[in-house]
Amino acid sequence: MTNAIIILILLLLVGGAAAYVIRAKKQGQKCIGCPYSKQCAGKSCGCGCGEP
């Protein structure tokens, strides 16, 4: 029973992270997690996060 609870918690965490990434990409964010990603214009973010 304990293993099932741990697996469920891990699946919820991974699912939540995947949902966050998918939602951010649909909103057009280029550098997910970058505080300036919504302010970027053009192809490059320019914030130094390494995204082209």
PDB file with SEQRES, HELIX, SHEET and CRYST1 records, atoms N, CA, C and O in Angstrom:
SEQRES   1 A   52  MET THR ASN ALA ILE ILE ILE LEU ILE LEU LEU LEU LEU          
SEQRES   2 A   52  VAL GLY GLY ALA ALA ALA TYR VAL ILE ARG ALA LYS LYS          
SEQRES   3 A   52  GLN GLY GLN LYS CYS ILE GLY CYS PRO TYR SER LYS GLN          
SEQRES   4 A   52  CYS ALA GLY LYS SER CYS GLY CYS GLY CYS GLY GLU PRO          
HELIX    1 AA1 THR A    2  LYS A   26  1                                  25    
CRYST1    1.000    1.000    1.000  90.00  90.00  90.00 P 1           1          
ATOM      1  N   MET A   1       0.824  -1.198   0.000  1.00  0.00           N  
ATOM      2  CA  MET A   1       0.000   0.000   0.000  1.00  0.00           C  
ATOM      3  C   MET A   1       0.866   1.259   0.000  1.00  0.00           C  
ATOM      4  O   MET A   1       0.546   2.243  -0.667  1.00  0.00           O  
ATOM      5  N   THR A   2       1.951   1.218   0.745  1.00  0.00           N  
ATOM      6  CA  THR A   2       2.837   2.377   0.809  1.00  0.00           C  
ATOM      7  C   THR A   2       3.450   2.677  -0.555  1.00  0.00           C  
ATOM      8  O   THR A   2       3.577   3.837  -0.948  1.00  0.00           O  
ATOM      9  N   ASN A   3       3.831   1.613  -1.276  1.00  0.00           N  
ATOM     10  CA  ASN A   3       4.425   1.819  -2.599  1.00  0.00           C  
ATOM     11  C   ASN A   3       3.424   2.454  -3.554  1.00  0.00           C  
ATOM     12  O   ASN A   3       3.799   3.294  -4.371  1.00  0.00           O  
ATOM     13  N   ALA A   4       2.177   2.071  -3.465  1.00  0.00           N  
ATOM     14  CA  ALA A   4       1.156   2.636  -4.339  1.00  0.00           C  
ATOM     15  C   ALA A   4       0.969   4.125  -4.064  1.00  0.00           C  
ATOM     16  O   ALA A   4       0.777   4.902  -4.999  1.00  0.00           O  
ATOM     17  N   ILE A   5       1.020   4.527  -2.823  1.00  0.00           N  
ATOM     18  CA  ILE A   5       0.876   5.937  -2.464  1.00  0.00           C  
ATOM     19  C   ILE A   5       2.068   6.738  -2.974  1.00  0.00           C  
ATOM     20  O   ILE A   5       1.901   7.842  -3.492  1.00  0.00           O  
ATOM     21  N   ILE A   6       3.251   6.194  -2.831  1.00  0.00           N  
ATOM     22  CA  ILE A   6       4.459   6.881  -3.310  1.00  0.00           C  
ATOM     23  C   ILE A   6       4.423   7.020  -4.825  1.00  0.00           C  
ATOM     24  O   ILE A   6       4.755   8.078  -5.359  1.00  0.00           O  
ATOM     25  N   ILE A   7       4.022   5.960  -5.520  1.00  0.00           N  
ATOM     26  CA  ILE A   7       3.927   6.006  -6.984  1.00  0.00           C  
ATOM     27  C   ILE A   7       2.878   7.023  -7.411  1.00  0.00           C  
ATOM     28  O   ILE A   7       3.102   7.763  -8.369  1.00  0.00           O  
ATOM     29  N   LEU A   8       1.759   7.078  -6.738  1.00  0.00           N  
ATOM     30  CA  LEU A   8       0.706   8.038  -7.050  1.00  0.00           C  
ATOM     31  C   LEU A   8       1.195   9.476  -6.875  1.00  0.00           C  
ATOM     32  O   LEU A   8       0.923  10.335  -7.714  1.00  0.00           O  
ATOM     33  N   ILE A   9       1.903   9.730  -5.801  1.00  0.00           N  
ATOM     34  CA  ILE A   9       2.445  11.075  -5.554  1.00  0.00           C  
ATOM     35  C   ILE A   9       3.445  11.460  -6.635  1.00  0.00           C  
ATOM     36  O   ILE A   9       3.426  12.592  -7.119  1.00  0.00           O  
ATOM     37  N   LEU A  10       4.317  10.533  -7.019  1.00  0.00           N  
ATOM     38  CA  LEU A  10       5.297  10.811  -8.076  1.00  0.00           C  
ATOM     39  C   LEU A  10       4.608  11.074  -9.414  1.00  0.00           C  
ATOM     40  O   LEU A  10       5.008  11.973 -10.154  1.00  0.00           O  
ATOM     41  N   LEU A  11       3.580  10.295  -9.724  1.00  0.00           N  
ATOM     42  CA  LEU A  11       2.839  10.509 -10.968  1.00  0.00           C  
ATOM     43  C   LEU A  11       2.146  11.867 -10.973  1.00  0.00           C  
ATOM     44  O   LEU A  11       2.100  12.531 -12.009  1.00  0.00           O  
ATOM     45  N   LEU A  12       1.612  12.284  -9.842  1.00  0.00           N  
ATOM     46  CA  LEU A  12       0.986  13.600  -9.748  1.00  0.00           C  
ATOM     47  C   LEU A  12       2.006  14.721  -9.949  1.00  0.00           C  
ATOM     48  O   LEU A  12       1.712  15.714 -10.615  1.00  0.00           O  
ATOM     49  N   LEU A  13       3.188  14.569  -9.383  1.00  0.00           N  
ATOM     50  CA  LEU A  13       4.235  15.586  -9.544  1.00  0.00           C  
ATOM     51  C   LEU A  13       4.696  15.682 -10.993  1.00  0.00           C  
ATOM     52  O   LEU A  13       4.828  16.781 -11.533  1.00  0.00           O  
ATOM     53  N   VAL A  14       4.940  14.549 -11.618  1.00  0.00           N  
ATOM     54  CA  VAL A  14       5.388  14.544 -13.016  1.00  0.00           C  
ATOM     55  C   VAL A  14       4.280  15.065 -13.923  1.00  0.00           C  
ATOM     56  O   VAL A  14       4.552  15.827 -14.850  1.00  0.00           O  
ATOM     57  N   GLY A  15       3.047  14.669 -13.671  1.00  0.00           N  
ATOM     58  CA  GLY A  15       1.921  15.165 -14.459  1.00  0.00           C  
ATOM     59  C   GLY A  15       1.730  16.666 -14.317  1.00  0.00           C  
ATOM     60  O   GLY A  15       1.431  17.352 -15.295  1.00  0.00           O  
ATOM     61  N   GLY A  16       1.900  17.177 -13.105  1.00  0.00           N  
ATOM     62  CA  GLY A  16       1.789  18.613 -12.884  1.00  0.00           C  
ATOM     63  C   GLY A  16       2.875  19.393 -13.606  1.00  0.00           C  
ATOM     64  O   GLY A  16       2.619  20.456 -14.171  1.00  0.00           O  
ATOM     65  N   ALA A  17       4.089  18.858 -13.582  1.00  0.00           N  
ATOM     66  CA  ALA A  17       5.197  19.518 -14.286  1.00  0.00           C  
ATOM     67  C   ALA A  17       4.964  19.514 -15.792  1.00  0.00           C  
ATOM     68  O   ALA A  17       5.214  20.513 -16.467  1.00  0.00           O  
ATOM     69  N   ALA A  18       4.484  18.392 -16.314  1.00  0.00           N  
ATOM     70  CA  ALA A  18       4.205  18.305 -17.749  1.00  0.00           C  
ATOM     71  C   ALA A  18       3.086  19.270 -18.135  1.00  0.00           C  
ATOM     72  O   ALA A  18       3.168  19.922 -19.176  1.00  0.00           O  
ATOM     73  N   ALA A  19       2.062  19.368 -17.327  1.00  0.00           N  
ATOM     74  CA  ALA A  19       0.960  20.295 -17.606  1.00  0.00           C  
ATOM     75  C   ALA A  19       1.454  21.735 -17.601  1.00  0.00           C  
ATOM     76  O   ALA A  19       1.023  22.540 -18.427  1.00  0.00           O  
ATOM     77  N   TYR A  20       2.350  22.064 -16.685  1.00  0.00           N  
ATOM     78  CA  TYR A  20       2.911  23.421 -16.622  1.00  0.00           C  
ATOM     79  C   TYR A  20       3.685  23.753 -17.896  1.00  0.00           C  
ATOM     80  O   TYR A  20       3.544  24.846 -18.445  1.00  0.00           O  
ATOM     81  N   VAL A  21       4.499  22.813 -18.363  1.00  0.00           N  
ATOM     82  CA  VAL A  21       5.304  23.038 -19.568  1.00  0.00           C  
ATOM     83  C   VAL A  21       4.392  23.179 -20.784  1.00  0.00           C  
ATOM     84  O   VAL A  21       4.593  24.072 -21.608  1.00  0.00           O  
ATOM     85  N   ILE A  22       3.397  22.311 -20.901  1.00  0.00           N  
ATOM     86  CA  ILE A  22       2.481  22.379 -22.037  1.00  0.00           C  
ATOM     87  C   ILE A  22       1.717  23.696 -22.040  1.00  0.00           C  
ATOM     88  O   ILE A  22       1.573  24.329 -23.086  1.00  0.00           O  
ATOM     89  N   ARG A  23       1.233  24.108 -20.886  1.00  0.00           N  
ATOM     90  CA  ARG A  23       0.489  25.367 -20.781  1.00  0.00           C  
ATOM     91  C   ARG A  23       1.387  26.561 -21.128  1.00  0.00           C  
ATOM     92  O   ARG A  23       0.951  27.486 -21.813  1.00  0.00           O  
ATOM     93  N   ALA A  24       2.615  26.544 -20.666  1.00  0.00           N  
ATOM     94  CA  ALA A  24       3.536  27.651 -20.940  1.00  0.00           C  
ATOM     95  C   ALA A  24       3.859  27.733 -22.429  1.00  0.00           C  
ATOM     96  O   ALA A  24       3.930  28.829 -22.986  1.00  0.00           O  
ATOM     97  N   LYS A  25       4.056  26.591 -23.076  1.00  0.00           N  
ATOM     98  CA  LYS A  25       4.345  26.595 -24.505  1.00  0.00           C  
ATOM     99  C   LYS A  25       3.150  27.082 -25.314  1.00  0.00           C  
ATOM    100  O   LYS A  25       3.326  27.774 -26.317  1.00  0.00           O  
ATOM    101  N   LYS A  26       1.935  26.731 -24.891  1.00  0.00           N  
ATOM    102  CA  LYS A  26       0.744  27.202 -25.590  1.00  0.00           C  
ATOM    103  C   LYS A  26       0.573  28.704 -25.452  1.00  0.00           C  
ATOM    104  O   LYS A  26       0.001  29.347 -26.332  1.00  0.00           O  
ATOM    105  N   GLN A  27       1.063  29.272 -24.354  1.00  0.00           N  
ATOM    106  CA  GLN A  27       0.984  30.713 -24.148  1.00  0.00           C  
ATOM    107  C   GLN A  27       2.075  31.443 -24.915  1.00  0.00           C  
ATOM    108  O   GLN A  27       2.078  32.673 -24.957  1.00  0.00           O  
ATOM    109  N   GLY A  28       3.003  30.709 -25.522  1.00  0.00           N  
ATOM    110  CA  GLY A  28       4.026  31.319 -26.350  1.00  0.00           C  
ATOM    111  C   GLY A  28       5.314  31.662 -25.627  1.00  0.00           C  
ATOM    112  O   GLY A  28       6.137  32.398 -26.171  1.00  0.00           O  
ATOM    113  N   GLN A  29       5.514  31.160 -24.434  1.00  0.00           N  
ATOM    114  CA  GLN A  29       6.753  31.435 -23.718  1.00  0.00           C  
ATOM    115  C   GLN A  29       7.893  30.683 -24.386  1.00  0.00           C  
ATOM    116  O   GLN A  29       7.775  29.493 -24.680  1.00  0.00           O  
ATOM    117  N   LYS A  30       8.990  31.377 -24.622  1.00  0.00           N  
ATOM    118  CA  LYS A  30      10.139  30.752 -25.259  1.00  0.00           C  
ATOM    119  C   LYS A  30      11.052  30.084 -24.241  1.00  0.00           C  
ATOM    120  O   LYS A  30      11.519  28.969 -24.471  1.00  0.00           O  
ATOM    121  N   CYS A  31      11.310  30.731 -23.145  1.00  0.00           N  
ATOM    122  CA  CYS A  31      12.182  30.198 -22.095  1.00  0.00           C  
ATOM    123  C   CYS A  31      11.317  29.912 -20.868  1.00  0.00           C  
ATOM    124  O   CYS A  31      11.049  30.806 -20.066  1.00  0.00           O  
ATOM    125  N   ILE A  32      10.895  28.686 -20.734  1.00  0.00           N  
ATOM    126  CA  ILE A  32      10.016  28.339 -19.611  1.00  0.00           C  
ATOM    127  C   ILE A  32      10.816  28.457 -18.314  1.00  0.00           C  
ATOM    128  O   ILE A  32      11.910  27.905 -18.201  1.00  0.00           O  
ATOM    129  N   GLY A  33      10.280  29.157 -17.369  1.00  0.00           N  
ATOM    130  CA  GLY A  33      10.945  29.352 -16.093  1.00  0.00           C  
ATOM    131  C   GLY A  33      11.709  30.663 -16.012  1.00  0.00           C  
ATOM    132  O   GLY A  33      12.098  31.089 -14.924  1.00  0.00           O  
ATOM    133  N   CYS A  34      11.926  31.299 -17.142  1.00  0.00           N  
ATOM    134  CA  CYS A  34      12.615  32.583 -17.177  1.00  0.00           C  
ATOM    135  C   CYS A  34      11.617  33.677 -16.814  1.00  0.00           C  
ATOM    136  O   CYS A  34      10.531  33.721 -17.391  1.00  0.00           O  
ATOM    137  N   PRO A  35      11.948  34.553 -15.884  1.00  0.00           N  
ATOM    138  CA  PRO A  35      10.997  35.586 -15.493  1.00  0.00           C  
ATOM    139  C   PRO A  35      10.703  36.595 -16.601  1.00  0.00           C  
ATOM    140  O   PRO A  35       9.713  37.324 -16.524  1.00  0.00           O  
ATOM    141  N   TYR A  36      11.544  36.647 -17.623  1.00  0.00           N  
ATOM    142  CA  TYR A  36      11.369  37.613 -18.707  1.00  0.00           C  
ATOM    143  C   TYR A  36      10.802  36.978 -19.972  1.00  0.00           C  
ATOM    144  O   TYR A  36      10.767  37.629 -21.016  1.00  0.00           O  
ATOM    145  N   SER A  37      10.358  35.724 -19.904  1.00  0.00           N  
ATOM    146  CA  SER A  37       9.966  35.005 -21.108  1.00  0.00           C  
ATOM    147  C   SER A  37       8.756  35.619 -21.798  1.00  0.00           C  
ATOM    148  O   SER A  37       8.638  35.504 -23.018  1.00  0.00           O  
ATOM    149  N   LYS A  38       7.859  36.260 -21.075  1.00  0.00           N  
ATOM    150  CA  LYS A  38       6.691  36.870 -21.705  1.00  0.00           C  
ATOM    151  C   LYS A  38       7.033  38.216 -22.334  1.00  0.00           C  
ATOM    152  O   LYS A  38       6.263  38.729 -23.146  1.00  0.00           O  
ATOM    153  N   GLN A  39       8.163  38.789 -21.975  1.00  0.00           N  
ATOM    154  CA  GLN A  39       8.549  40.098 -22.482  1.00  0.00           C  
ATOM    155  C   GLN A  39       9.450  39.997 -23.707  1.00  0.00           C  
ATOM    156  O   GLN A  39       9.777  41.010 -24.325  1.00  0.00           O  
ATOM    157  N   CYS A  40       9.851  38.781 -24.058  1.00  0.00           N  
ATOM    158  CA  CYS A  40      10.782  38.602 -25.173  1.00  0.00           C  
ATOM    159  C   CYS A  40      10.096  38.874 -26.507  1.00  0.00           C  
ATOM    160  O   CYS A  40       8.968  38.441 -26.740  1.00  0.00           O  
ATOM    161  N   ALA A  41      10.784  39.586 -27.363  1.00  0.00           N  
ATOM    162  CA  ALA A  41      10.283  39.853 -28.703  1.00  0.00           C  
ATOM    163  C   ALA A  41      11.255  39.224 -29.695  1.00  0.00           C  
ATOM    164  O   ALA A  41      12.471  39.292 -29.514  1.00  0.00           O  
ATOM    165  N   GLY A  42      10.725  38.625 -30.719  1.00  0.00           N  
ATOM    166  CA  GLY A  42      11.577  38.023 -31.731  1.00  0.00           C  
ATOM    167  C   GLY A  42      11.937  36.595 -31.370  1.00  0.00           C  
ATOM    168  O   GLY A  42      11.277  35.953 -30.552  1.00  0.00           O  
ATOM    169  N   LYS A  43      13.015  36.108 -32.007  1.00  0.00           N  
ATOM    170  CA  LYS A  43      13.400  34.709 -31.828  1.00  0.00           C  
ATOM    171  C   LYS A  43      14.205  34.483 -30.558  1.00  0.00           C  
ATOM    172  O   LYS A  43      14.135  33.400 -29.976  1.00  0.00           O  
ATOM    173  N   SER A  44      14.951  35.454 -30.123  1.00  0.00           N  
ATOM    174  CA  SER A  44      15.833  35.270 -28.983  1.00  0.00           C  
ATOM    175  C   SER A  44      15.266  35.946 -27.749  1.00  0.00           C  
ATOM    176  O   SER A  44      14.719  37.047 -27.819  1.00  0.00           O  
ATOM    177  N   CYS A  45      15.406  35.270 -26.619  1.00  0.00           N  
ATOM    178  CA  CYS A  45      14.904  35.833 -25.380  1.00  0.00           C  
ATOM    179  C   CYS A  45      15.833  36.956 -24.901  1.00  0.00           C  
ATOM    180  O   CYS A  45      15.370  38.002 -24.447  1.00  0.00           O  
ATOM    181  N   GLY A  46      17.123  36.730 -25.005  1.00  0.00           N  
ATOM    182  CA  GLY A  46      18.075  37.758 -24.603  1.00  0.00           C  
ATOM    183  C   GLY A  46      18.285  37.865 -23.115  1.00  0.00           C  
ATOM    184  O   GLY A  46      18.936  38.800 -22.649  1.00  0.00           O  
ATOM    185  N   CYS A  47      17.751  36.934 -22.360  1.00  0.00           N  
ATOM    186  CA  CYS A  47      17.880  37.011 -20.908  1.00  0.00           C  
ATOM    187  C   CYS A  47      19.067  36.204 -20.396  1.00  0.00           C  
ATOM    188  O   CYS A  47      19.377  36.239 -19.205  1.00  0.00           O  
ATOM    189  N   GLY A  48      19.730  35.477 -21.291  1.00  0.00           N  
ATOM    190  CA  GLY A  48      20.881  34.693 -20.885  1.00  0.00           C  
ATOM    191  C   GLY A  48      20.542  33.304 -20.408  1.00  0.00           C  
ATOM    192  O   GLY A  48      21.378  32.646 -19.789  1.00  0.00           O  
ATOM    193  N   CYS A  49      19.345  32.841 -20.676  1.00  0.00           N  
ATOM    194  CA  CYS A  49      18.957  31.513 -20.201  1.00  0.00           C  
ATOM    195  C   CYS A  49      19.420  30.425 -21.155  1.00  0.00           C  
ATOM    196  O   CYS A  49      19.272  29.243 -20.845  1.00  0.00           O  
ATOM    197  N   GLY A  50      19.972  30.782 -22.297  1.00  0.00           N  
ATOM    198  CA  GLY A  50      20.512  29.793 -23.229  1.00  0.00           C  
ATOM    199  C   GLY A  50      19.577  29.412 -24.357  1.00  0.00           C  
ATOM    200  O   GLY A  50      19.980  28.665 -25.249  1.00  0.00           O  
ATOM    201  N   GLU A  51      18.354  29.892 -24.356  1.00  0.00           N  
ATOM    202  CA  GLU A  51      17.428  29.583 -25.446  1.00  0.00           C  
ATOM    203  C   GLU A  51      17.740  30.473 -26.635  1.00  0.00           C  
ATOM    204  O   GLU A  51      17.973  31.671 -26.472  1.00  0.00           O  
ATOM    205  N   PRO A  52      17.745  29.902 -27.821  1.00  0.00           N  
ATOM    206  CA  PRO A  52      17.997  30.722 -29.022  1.00  0.00           C  
ATOM    207  C   PRO A  52      16.805  31.571 -29.375  1.00  0.00           C  
ATOM    208  O   PRO A  52      16.847  32.317 -30.354  1.00  0.00           O  
TER     209      PRO A  52                                                      
END                                                                             
